[in-house]
Amino acid sequence: MDTYDVIVIGGGPAGENLAGRVAEEGFTVALVERELVGGECSYWGCIPSKTLLRPGEALAAVRRVPGARAAVTGTIDVAEVLARRNFMTSNWDDASQSRWLSNEGIVLVRGTGRLVGARAVDVTDADGTVTHLEARRAVGLATGTSAAVPPIPGLRDIRIWDNRGATAADDIPRRLLVLGGGVIGVEMGQAFSRLGAEEVTIVEKAERLVANEEPFAGEELRAAFEAEGIDVVVGVGIAAVRRETDDGPVVGTLDDGREIEADEILVAVGRRPNSGDLGLEAVGIEAGRSVTVDDQLRVVGVEGGWLYAIGDINGRALLTHMAKYQARIASDVIVGKPGEAWADHRAIPRVTFTDPQVAAVGLTERQAREQYRKLRVLTYGTGDVSGASVMGEGLSGTSQLVVDESRRVVVGATFTGYAVAEMLQSATIAIAGEVPLDVLWHAVPAFPTVSEVWLRLLEAYGL
């Protein structure tokens, strides 16, 4: 038996941050990981997907600039893009991450970790050898989520792509069918289209793309996609899929009877928590679902408050930056400092890294109307400020603030347009800090920047 102050199960961004911060405070830490240290984001999510998106985004940006567009005479070098992707994922090798753990004094235990009792974890390695670990202080669960596969007839019987298949692909398919118009679906759909896929079709059962965001965001994204040749089908689901042979084309039959043929199908309809094989039953918690936590990230229902769950597994905010935030809060609580994860309730920033981008934080208008009696919604064209004109032709989009009139503070913000992700932190600060509009009026945006849209929004309010 090996004993540590803290045991962390899961070595993605949440687990790494929790382990690192606790170790910095002088506590002994063991981190259990069955795959690659660095997790989904580093190898099959955020990093490779944005790396695949960037060349097409850069090329489109140059083509919008008079004088510069004439210099674009070739096409994207796909081989170099994929090589860059491989470099950014360290060729799916976690040696550098493992060295970091060692340098921080964190013990890496390879294998699958399962709870077997209070503060007790068994780790089974690839050879079946079991190592028993005990924690003096706390156990942190940070095992994330996996791609969900819906019960569509034929889908589980054929070769498909999930996010891992798409971000690690060695070739660009000629025809790609994307099931799901959420963040992963739209990002990968546009990435492969701009990397050379001749036909990309995105099928979304909801009435619009990125359905969790403001309606105008999905509509603007759809218009942009269709303008560059991506087919978008909304309001219709897929009833069945089939492949005649493993290497043959995939055929998706829509609910309305239409058929779409493609070389690959990307299934991007959501995520499921990796909680089914954690031994949660041993501590009285239901397995196979998101693990409920309080605002100190302690698992609700576990006596003694020694079990924590951070990141995607708790279902509060399935985003890497929020997982890291929760790790910081949990580490403070574990070492005896005050901590409360209130940003999860007020100011969750999120970005869809398509072109145009969709960047939002806080509440949508619909969500805000469920919480506040008196609201005011302000909108202005993202492309209607001088800074956008300087960046190039044809830049458009919408900037929106949702204001709680009773306090005169912003509770939600959404920006669509080119590179608007970089505008999001200002909105996050305004919402998290509950900065009154009368104070924001004195936060003067530089000219000519796209951030001048803040001034126009405040002017629309009447300040």
N, C-alpha and C positions, 0 to 999 in steps of 0.2 A: 504493500500500500504506500502511495506517495501522497503527502499532505502539503497543501499550499494555502495561502490566505484566501486567494480568489481563483476560481476556475471559470474560464470563458469557453463556451461551446460555439464555435463558428468564427472563422478568421477573415471575414469580409471587413468592409470599412467600419461597421459598428463594433465588431469584436476586437479588431486591431486597436481602435481608439480607446475602448474601454480598458483593454489589457495594458496599453502603453501608459495611460494616465494613472492607473492604479499602481503600476510598477514605479513610476516617477515619485510616488509618495512613499516608496520604501517597502511596499508589500510584495510578497512572493506571489507569482502568477503563473498558471499553466493555461495555455491556449490550445484547444482541441480543434483540429481541422481535418476533414476527410478528403478534401480536394486541394485547391490551390489557395495559399495564403494571399489575401487580396480580394478574393471573392468575386461574385458575379459582375460587379461594376468594372473591375479592373480588366477582366479577361473576356467577358461575353456581353457586357452591357454598355455603360456610359462611355468608356474610353474607346473601344473599337467602333461603336456606332457613330460617335461624333467624328472620329478619324475618317470613316468612310463618307460622311456627309460633307466634310470640309472642302475637298477639291471642287465639287460641283457648286458649292456656295461661293467659293472664291472666283470661279470662272464666271458665274452669273453676275457677280458684283462688278467685275471688270467690264463685262459686256454692257453694263448700264451707264458706263462713263464715256461720254463723247471724247474722241481722241485716243483713249486707251483701248476701246474695243477693236480698233483696227490692228492692234498688236496680237490679238488672239487669232491665230491662224491654224492651230492644230486641235487635237482632241486630248482628252484626259488619258494619261498613261496608266492604264488599269494595273499593270504589273507593279508599277512603282507605288501606287496607292495601297495595294495589298501588302507589299513589302513594308510600307510605313505602318500599316495596321499591325503587322506581325511584330515590328519593333516596339510599338506602343504597348503591346500586350506581353512584351518580353518573351515572345514565341511560346506563350503559355507555360512559362517556367517561373516558379516563385522563389528561386534561389536568393534573389536580392531581398525579398520580403522576409524570408526565413533568417537571413543574416541580420536584418534589422531587429527582429525579435530577440535574437541571441545577444545583440549589442545592448538591448534594453534590459537584459536579465530575465526575459520571459522564456519559459520552457515550452517548446512546441511538441505536442503529442499528436502524432498522425493517427487518424482513425475516426470511427464514428462514435460519438459520445452519447450516452444515455443515462438519464437519472435513474438511480436504483434506491434512492432513499433521501432523507434530509442531508443536504450538503454532500451527497455521495454520487459519483459518476463513474461508470464503467466505459472504457474506451476499447473498441474492437478494431484491430488493424486489419490490413488486407490479407494477412495470413491466418486470421482468426484468433490471434493472441489477444487476451483481454488484460488490460491494465486498470487497476482500481485506484481512483483518485478520491481524496477527501478535501473539502474546503473548510477552513476554520471560520471564514467570515461570510463569503457569498459565492453564488454561482450565477453567471450571466448567460442567458440564451441569446444567440445572435446568428441564427441559422438561415434567416432570410426567407425567400420564396422561390418557387419554380414556376415555369410556364404552365398555365392551365390548358387542358385539351378538352373542348366541349364534347358532349355525347352526340356528335353528328354521325349518322350512319356512314361507315366506311373510313372515317378519319383515323381511327386507331389501327386500321389494317394496312395502311399504306405508309410509304416514306414521306415524312413531312419535315419542314423546318420549324423550329421555335426560335427564340432570340439567339440561342447559341449557334444553331445551324446557319442563321443569316449573318451574324457578325463574324463567324469564323470561316465563311465560304471561300473556297479557292477559285471559283469561277463566277462569272456574271451570267445568270440564265438569260436566254433570249426572251422568255415570257415568264412573268412572275405574277401569281395570284396571291393577294394578301387578304387574309381573313381577319378583320378587325381594323377599325379606323381610330384607335387610340394612339398614344404617343409612339409606341414601338412600331405599330403598323404604318403610320404616316411617315415616320423618320426613315425606316428601312425601305419603304416604297419609293420615296423620292431619291434616296441614296442610290438604289440599284437602277432607277430610271436614268439618273444623270451619269452613272458609270457605264451605261451602254445597253441596258435591257431595252429591247424594242417595244415590248408590250408589258405594262404594269397595270393591274386592275386591283383596286382596293374595294372590298365589300364590307360595309358596316350596317348592322341591323338597326341601329338607332337612326334617327332622322338626319344626323349630321356627323361630320368628323369631330374628333376630340370633344365628345358629347358632354364631358364634365365641365368644360369651360363655357364662356359666354357664347351664345348662338352666333354672333357675328364672327367669332374666331373660326369656327368650323366652316362657315360660308365663305369667308375670305380664303381659307386654305383650299377649299374645294375649287374655287375659281382659279387660283394660282396653279393648282395641279392640272386642271383640265387645259389651261392655256399652254402647258408644256407637254401635253400628250399623255398624261396619266388618267386612266379611266377611273371614275369614282362612282360607286353604286351605293346609295344610302337608302335606308328604310326597307331593306330586303335582306333576309338571311340566306345562308346556304343550307339546303335541305339534305344534301348527300354529296360525297366525293368518291372518286374511284380512280384506280390506275389498272390498266389491263396487265401490265408487267411492271416489275420494280423499277426498271429504267425508262419506262414509257411515260407519256404525258399524263398529267393529272387533269381530271375533268370535274369541275364543281357545278352541281345543279342548284340553281337558286330557287327560292320559295315560289317564285312566279313561273318556273319552268325553264327559264333561260339556262344555257350551259356556257361555261367559260373554260377554255382549255389553256393549260400553261405547262411549263417545264418543271417549275417548283411551286410549292404552296407554303407560305409563311403563316403559321397560326399564331396570332397575336391578340388574344381575346381576354387577357387578364392573367393574374398570378394567383397561386395558392401557397399558403404558408407551409414551410418545411417543419411541421410540428408533429407529424404522424409517427416518427421513429425516434422520439426524444425521451421516451420513458415517462412522459408526463403523468400517466396513470399512477405511477409509484408515489406521487406527491398529491394525488387527488384532483388533478386537472385534466379536463377532457382533451384528448389528442386530435390532431387532424384539422384544427381550426386556429384562427388567430388567438394568441394568448393575451388575455385581458390584463392590463396593468393600471396602476394608479399614476399620479403625476410625478412620483419619484421613481417610476419605472419598475416598481416591485410588482410581482405577479399577484393578482388578487386571489385570495383564498388559500394561500400557503402560510401556515402558521410560522411565526418567527421572523418574517420579512427578509429571509436570506436569498430568495430567488428573484432574479431580475430578467426582463425580456426587453431587448432593444432592437430597433430597426424594423424591417418589414414584417418580422414574425408577429409583432403585436398589432399590426394592421392600422396603426394610427396615421401614418404618412409614409407611403411606399416610395421614398426618395432617398438617395444616398446622403445628401447633405442633412436631411432630418435624422437619418440613422446616426450620423456623427454627432449631431446635436444631442440626441438622446444618450449617446455614450458618454458625453461630457457631463450631462446631468447625473446619470447613474453613477459614474465614477466619483463625483463629489459626494453623493449620498453614501456610497459604500465606505469611503474613507472618513466619514463623519462630518462632512461639510453640509450646509444647507443647499437644497436643490429642488427645483420644480420645473417641469417641462410644460410651461404655459404657452410657448410659441406654437405647440401642436394645435392649440385651440384658436389662435388668433392670427398668426402670420406665417403660413406655410408657402414659401416661394416655389414655383414650378415653371419649367420651361420646356416647350416642344421645339427642338432645334431644327425645324424645317426652314425653308425659305419660301414665304415669310415665316419668321419665328412667332410663337405665341408664348408670351411671358405673363404670368399672373401671380398674385399673392393675396392672401386673405380670402374674402367671400366674393362669390359671384353675386350679381344683382338678385337672382332668385333666392339664393341662400340668405342674403341679407334681409330680404323682405320677410323671411320666416322668423327673424330675430329682432328686428327693429321696427318701431311703429312709423317713424317718419324718416324717409330717405330722400336723397337727391342724387341723381346719376348725371355725371358730367362726361361729355365725349368731345373729342377733337381728332382731326385727321393727323395721324403720325407723320404722314408725308407732306403736311401743309405748313411746315416750318422751314425756315431757310436752311437749317442744317441738313435736312433731308435732300434738298435740291442740290446742295454742294456735293453730296455723296453720289449722286447719279440721277438718271432719268427714270421716271416710272415708279419711284418708290412711293408706296401708299401704306395703308394700314389704319388702325383705329386705336386711340388711347382713351381709356375710360377710368374714371374714379367713381367709387360708390361711397357716399358720405352719409354718416349718421348725423342727422340734423340736430338731434338733441344735445350732442356734445361738440358738433362741428369738427369731427375727425374722420379721416379716411378709414374705412373698414375693408375695402376691396379695391384692387387695381388690376387692370388688364391692358397689355400693350401688344399690338400686332404690327409686324413690319420687319424690315431688315435690321438684324443685329440688336433688336430691342432687349435681349436678355441682359445686356449691360446697363439697362435703365432700371432693372428690377430692384436693385439694392436700395435705391432711394425710396421707392414705394414701401419696401419692407421696413425700413427704418421709420417711415412716417406711421405705418400701421402698428408696428411693435411698440413704438414710443408714444402712441396716441398723441401725435403732434397736432395741435389745433391749426386749423386753416389760417388763422390770423398770424400764426408763427411761420407757417410754410410760405406765406406771402413774402417773407423776408429772406427766404432761401433762393437767391438769385441765380438762375441758370446762365451759364456762359453762352455767348453768341459767337458764331453760329453753330449750335449743337442741336441734335434732335431732342435733347432734354428740355429745350425751350417749350416743348409741349406742356410741361408742368405749368408754366406761366399762363399759357392760353387756357388751360383747364381752370385755373384759379380765377382768371378774368371772367370766364363763363359763369363761375359761381357768383360773381359780383363783387369781388374784392378789388 
